[in-house]
Amino acid sequence: SRLADEAAIAVTNAQLFARERQSEQRYRSLFENANDPIITYTLDGTIVSANPEVEGMTGRSREEMLGHHYSAFAHPDSVRVIEDRMGRWVRGERVSPTVEVTVVRRDGSETVVEARVGAIRDALARVTGWQVIYRDLTERRRAEAALRASEERYRSLVEGSLQGIIIHRRFVTLFANSAFARMFGYESPREVVGVDAHGWIAPEELPRIAASVAAWRGGDTTPSHYEFQALTRDGTRIWAEAMVSTVAWDGQPATQVAVFDVTERKRAEDALRQSEEAL
């Protein structure tokens, strides 16, 4: 019975050891083949291990990084941020596991990366070190800069346009440029935001526009360029020519309308028609 018990314990230990070894092999495979740089540190920030992707991030080989402190490749400003974050974490404060840091490469160039920090714990759940997964933000920053530049060009074009431009979602005004505000009797585009766009349409035009919107929502092809009678803030009637398109606003579809005041042209056409009829 005693031998059987000892054999059972030995078998159990062997199984546990085998599972632990398999787990370690899986972790090592993930660690070595990860697309993102991964570094493990001791509690004081000394590098214990690094995967191959770290070489591309820092311009240094893994071998020359082992045993060095993270301050060897982190920007001084980032070192202060990391030390503050780690100190708060050790004290038990609630902090985000993600932080942006600047890496100084071997050639002196700098790369902004996102570092996600996870604690390494022993069998007693005590924190014995840190594992950090890095994500290069260079392309994201370039994309963000390109997006900002594009938005600035768009805003400059819209604000400098002589035609009135309005963006609405289900006729609730989200944006208007200065030309639109002036055209409809407002002192500032800010006064236009939130206004129901139906109020700028002459009552007799509403059924036609409602039918056009319903057809468009139903998938039918509808004209994107049409004329209608509009009402300014004080109720004055004007003739407007509108060009409608769909744009993204705050990540959701919205309707952009470019409006031209064609009142004078309409008056001239009416005068010409009356003259022809008289002739």
C-alpha angles and dihedrals in degrees: 000000000000092000090048091052092048090048091051091050090048091050091048091049090048090051092048090048091049092049091047090050091049090048090050091049091051091048092047091050092051091044095051097041100041116126091222127066112260127191129179120208139189117243091270093052102261113149113247102171141354134189125232094264090067090073091062092048098048104023088233130109119249092242095059092048097053113103094017127114119251089245087074090078105016122093113252091244090053091048089059091048092049093047091050092048094047093047091053091047093051089049088057097252119150108252135158114264090220124078134165115234136175117236119207109213125213091262092053096254118132131229126190112222137176112236121201111196125206128180122242110216134191128225090282092053092250116147108248101166148334136267115203125193114198129205121195109234096188096103092041091052091048090050091048091049091048090049092050091048090049092049091048091051090048092048092047091050093047096045092047094046120114090213121080114251125193131175119202139167114214086344095303105127114240100169141002132178127229093260091058092048092051092045092056098039103261125136095215137018088234089070089060098054112103094016118132106249091213087077091069094055122087110246094242090055095054098083092051093049092044090053091049092050092048091051091049092050089049091058098256121139110252131178114271093197121059145137127240141164112260135194123225123215093274093045098260112151120233134170114242133190113210133197112194127201138159120248137171116254120180088346095305133094117267137168122254118199123191108201129198122191103230096167094118091048090051091050091050091049090049091049091049092048092050090048091051091048090050090048 
